[in-house]
């Protein structure tokens, strides 16, 4: 059975989700982390619970939902998935971050287009992409 952990992060108080099977696979959804402390909370949860991060997913490309993507990709060597229709918004993330008072070095590279995906498997459990 899947579980969901919720982390509230960044100055906009955005919710980041870890969808996981206990001691199994997980997916991080909307990692809006803007500093190493927030990134560390997610990484620590994944490692403490013996989870294997499969991918990082964003429901959309707004900066408060993708600011923490690169930290997770770098630490766990996993792909980033979002709708390619949001590519322009993702590309503008560093400029939007500055408007909200935090720094984002570069826009994360989108590797999986969610328009081409109907569901994401977390272990044996399908998570429907809407």
N, C-alpha and C positions, 0 to 999 in steps of 0.2 A: 504494500500500500504506500502511495506517495504521501510525503509530508511537505509542508511549506514553512520556511522560516522567513520572517519579515524584518528588514533593517531599514530604519528611517535615516536618511543621509542628506547631506549638502544643505546650503543655506535655504533652499526652497522646500526642505523637508519632504523629499521624494521617497517613495517606498521602493526598496530593492527586495527581490524575492529569490530565495534558493528553493527550487523544487527538487526533492531528493527521495531516494529510497534509502532507508537506514543502512549504513555500511555498504552502499552501492553507488550508482551513478547520480549525478546531479546536473542541473542547468541553472545558471544565474540569469535572472530576468531583470532588465533595467538597472544596471549597476551605475548609479549616479554619484558614486564616491568622488570627492574632490580633494582628498588628502590621504597621506599614507596611513593615518589612524583609521579612517573609514575603510580603505582598501584592506588593511590588516584585520579588521573585524570579520570581513567576508572570508579572507584566506584562512584565518584561524578557525572559523566555524567549519569550513570544508575539511581542513586537515585534522582537526580534533575529532570529527565525526567519521573519519576514514572514508571520505567521499572521493569519487573520481569525477572531476569536472569534465563534462562532455563538450559544452559550448557555452558561449555568452550570447544572450538573445536580448534584443530591444524591441519593445512594442511599437516604438517610433523613434525618430532620430533626434529629438530635442536633447540639448546638451545636458539637462538634468537627469536624463535617462541613459546617457552613454559616457559620461565623464570618467567612469572607472573601468571602461572596457580594456584599455591598453594594459593596465596593471594586472588584470586577471589573465589576459592573453599572454603576457610576458611571463608571469609566474607559472602558469599551467600549460602553456603551448597549446591553446585551443582556438578554434575559429570563432568569428563574430558573425551573427545572423541578424538581419533586419531587412525590411522591404527595400529593394533598390529604388522604389519610388521616393524614398526619403534620402537618397544619396546627396542631394544638394543641401539639405538641412544638416546632415552629418558633416559634410565638407565645411560648413560654416561654424561648426561647434567651437573652435578656438575663439572666434570673434564674439560669439554669444556668451562664452564663459567670461570673457573680459567685461562684458556688459553687466554680469551678475557678480563681479568682484572676485573671481577666482581664475586660475591659470590652467589652460589645457594646451600642452605642447603641440599636439597635432591631432587631426581627426583620425579616428580609428579606421582601419581598412575593413571594408565589408567583404566577407568571403562567402557567405551564404545568403541568397535572396529568398526571403520568406514567402515571396509570391509563388515560388516553385515548390513550396513545402506545405503539405496538408497536416502533418503531425510530426512531432519530435518525440522520439522514444527515449524515455528515462528508465533504463533497465528494460523491463518487460512491459512498461506502462506507456501507452500513447498519451501525449499531451497535444490536444488539438490546437492548430494555428488558425486564428480567426482574423 
